[in-house]
Amino acid sequence: MEKGRHFLMSNQSIILQPKYVGNFQCDGSKCNAKCCRKIWFIDIDRETYKKYQRIKNPDVRRKILSSIEPSNRISGFGIKFSQEGACPLLCEDNFCYVQRNFGEEALSETCKIYPREVQKIGNYQFRLLSLTCPVAAEQALLSSHGMELQQLSCEDDTPAWQLAAKFLQPKEVSDDLVAVHITMGGLAILQNTSYTFEQRLVLLGLFLDRVEDCQQDVEAVASLIEYYNSDVFQQEISGLWDEWQYYPRAHQQFMNGIIKALEQEKDLLPEGESWQIMNKYHNNVYEGRHQMVQEHFGSILERYWQHEWLFHVYPYSFSGGFLHNYFSYLIAYEMFQVFIHSTYALDDALKEKNILDVIGMFSKILDHRRDFSKALVKETEVFEREPLKLMQVLLRLQ
C-alpha cells in the first residue's frame, strides 16, 4: 500500500490482485499435472456432465464420459482415475484433453477454479492463486514484480474468476473499510525493504498489537499505517534492533513443543520422528544453513510470506483477535524453516526448485489442514500479554 493511500467503500466490487495472477494459465506440461492425480477427489458437476453428453463427435464423447463415474458427493460425478492414479483425460504431454479440444470454459467447476482463490472483505475482492500449483508458484515467487498489486474493474472479469467468487465465504469483520486498511497495512509493512524481513515480522506484530486499540476508527488506522512506514518511525525504532536479544535455547525448547503438538495431529508429521526432525533443523541452523538460505533465496521467501498474508487474510484468518492471528502467521513462518532444514541435508546444494518444492508441500498443509495452524498457536498462550517475548524467542534478526 503506497504511503498515504486510503481505501474507499464502493457499491461496486473492487478487485485487487498481484500481477502474477494475470499471467497465469494452466499448463500441466510444466508441472507434471500434480492436481490431475489421485491426491484428491476431482468433482465433475452435473451441468458439466450434461454438456459432455451433448458432444457431437461420438469418439470424443465416449472418451470423456468413460473417464467419469457416479459419485455420492454433492457434485454427482467424479473422475475415474487410472491404475496409476492419473486422470485418464491427461494427454501424453500432461495437457488436458478437454481443455485442448474445447477450451478452458469446457472444464468442470473444480478444474476451472483451481488454483484460484478469492478472499472478500466488504466490496473488496483479493484474488490470488494457491501456491500448491507449481506454475502459480513460479510466476508468483520468481518474478520481482509478482506480488505488486493491481486494481481491476468488473469488466476485466473472467468466467473462471466469477465462478471462484461464487463459492467464497466473506470474512466476518466488524468494519469492512477498517479491515481492508489493516490487511493492506500489514502487507505494506511486509513489503517495506527499509528493514530486513525478520525485522518486518517484528514490526508487523507491534503494528497489530497497537491497532487493537483503534480498530474502530479508520482514520486512526490509516494514520498508524503511514506512521509505521515513515522515516520518523524508522529512526525511532532503530534502537530496538541494536538491543535485540534472541534466545536460542528457548527457541529450541519452544519448537520442540510445537513439533510434539503436531505429532498428535493425524498425518501432519511422521509418528515418532519429532526429535530427528528437530535435531536436523537445529544442526542446520547453527551450522549457518539458515543464513545461507536467506542470502540465496531470501527474495523468494519474502514474496511467499507476503503472498500467504493475503491468501489467508491473516488478520482475520482465525477467531481470537489480531495477536492470535499474528502468532499463527509467525509460527507458520518458523515451521516453514523447519520443513526446509529438515528436508535437505547440510551438504545438499539447494536450488530454486528445492525451495519451490517445499513451498508447494507446506502450502498444501496450510491451505487444507486448519488443524495444523490451530495446533501451532496452542503453545503461544503464555505470550499473549508479552508478544515481543515470542518474537525474541523465534526471530534472530540476522
Secondary structure, 3 states (H helix, E strand, C coil): CCCCCCCCCCCCCEEEEEHHHHCCCCCHHHCCCHHHECCCCCEECHHHHHHHHCCCCHHHHHHHHCCEEECCCCCCEEECCCCCCECCCECCCCCEHHHHHHCHHHCCHHHHHCCEEEEEECCEEEEEECCCCHHHHHHHHCCCCCCCEEEECHHHCCHHHHHHHHCCCCCCCCCHHHHHHHHHHHHHHHCCCCCCHHHHHHHHHHHHHHHCCCCCCHHHHHHHHHHHCCHHHHHHHHHHHHCCCCCHHHHHHHHHHHHHHHHCCCCCCCCCCHHHHHHHHHHHHHCCHHHHHHHHHHHHHHHHHHHHHHHCCHHHCCCCCHHHHHHHHHHHHHHHHHHHHHHCCCCCCCCHHHHHHHHHHHHHHHHHCHHHHHHHHHHHHHHCCCHHHHHHHHCCCC
